[in-house]
Amino acid sequence: MNFIISGKNIEVTPGLKDAIEQKLGKLERYFTPETEIIVTLSVEKGRQKIEVTIPVKGNIIRSEQTSSDMYVSIDLVEEIIERQLRKYKNKLVAKNQGHPTSAVPSGSIKKEFIESEDDAAEDDEIRIVRTKKFGIKPMYPEDACIQMELLGHSFFVFSNAETEEVNVVYKRKDGSFGLIEPEFS
């Protein structure tokens, strides 16, 4: 695995680099040797944040963890990535009706990982437990943000009055707002 480690407002010391390579190196059993793991460390207002991005064929496995100690953040992010990988494996196997060999994507994931049965975690299975239907009325993104705030939600789905497309506004961690617009490829 190839680690690409960078820092924002923090110097990536040899100790941090070793901790990252040791902890995330455990993921080696899942990936081929040429897989890139992009790691960004940052410090904001005393919060130690690590972002890990692993591009795999057709998908991205990503986690972002924050704590008061960078080494704790590194431990947390490794646990989250492993959980995501188990979910990804279950999804691939289920998509191919339980035939692990046909579930192996060409790219970064090792064939042995997909075919092994020891990592299958049924409690990590994705289950939709509720479906909600609601009317979508045309509104401007700013009005959707106000409506979202009034409802006390962290996101809001609406029909954009300008584009006539379904959009989503959401509240970001820093308190600002984001807008998701569809892009059809």
Secondary structure, DSSP 8 states (H G I E B T S, - for coil): -EEEEEEESS---HHHHHHHHHHHHGGGGTB-TT-EEEEEEEEETTEEEEEEEEEETTEEEEEEEEESSHHHHHHHHHHHHHHHHHHHHHHHHHHTTT-HHHH--SSSB-HHHHH-STT--GGG-------------EE-HHHHHHHHHHHT-SEEEEEETTT-SEEEEEE-TTS-EEEE-----
